[in-house]
Amino acid sequence: MSGRPMDGKTVLITGATDGIGKQAAKELAILGATTVLVGRNEDKCRQAVEEVNALSEGKRASYLVADLSSMSAVEQLAKDFRSGFARLDVLVNNAGGAFLPRQITEDGFEKTFALNHLAYFLLTDLLLDMLKANSPSRVINVSSNSHYNGTISFGDIHLKWFYFVFRAYSQSKLANVMFTYALARRLEGSGVTANCLHPGLVQTGIFGKVKGVPKLIEKFLLRKAISIEAGAETIVYLSSSEEVSAESGKYYYKKIPRTTSEGSYIVKDQERLWKMSEEMLKPWRQG
């Protein structure tokens, strides 16, 4: 088969061993992409790659193992990717979680913020030169409509004084949007685009995996949940469609650009978050 939109392109997808990450990997592989799936569990990685390869010609899917709540693991993931692949056309930052009770990572960061935002920021930073070298290329950040309820607690970014799982999650998803906007500004003229998205409330609902969230709340949250296939649709669209090849600095839901929260557009806050993230990640950033 020839002429597929992703022929010759390499896509790196984090959080790709289940849910919308794995579904996006499957669909992008069918479109011709070489897909690199990232997950924490090697057995799940291996199984996901087998599923992807069963659907695509050439069996070009592979995996890398990393727990992205660890910044050293993010750094190692970037090194492993560089050693195994000559190009990167699409980076999909999708891995995410929510944690109850509050957890602190080995690096001293609140875990939701570390996994959902800092890992996006650092992995993108460490692979940006590869994306630029293979432009036109794309960065896609999976956010959530939870960002509308979020605020960035600049004075207590790790929520030491008041932790609530939904507050932590909403803050991290707002950070995804603000990071995308600030990144898009920096990438103007480079041939690399940066967009983010809300996949929809998917049946694998993230809060159903949070210990301590009552089943009744989980059932309420998922009452209007969509299928995994529908949840992956916008990721695949932003990764592969020519319609958005020149679009950057936007937030999508159901493949349509949407307006984000009022606070997400405040440039000085975007820049404050960027500088704070740089400072926190200084030990692992290149240069």
Helices and strands as residue ranges (DSSP letters): E 10-14, H 19-30, E 34-39, H 42-55, E 62-65, H 71-84, E 90-93, H 111-113, I 114-118, H 119-133, E 137-142, G 145-149, G 154-156, H 165-186, E 192-198, G 206-209, H 215-221, H 228-240, G 242-244, E 250-253, E 256-258, G 262-265, H 267-280
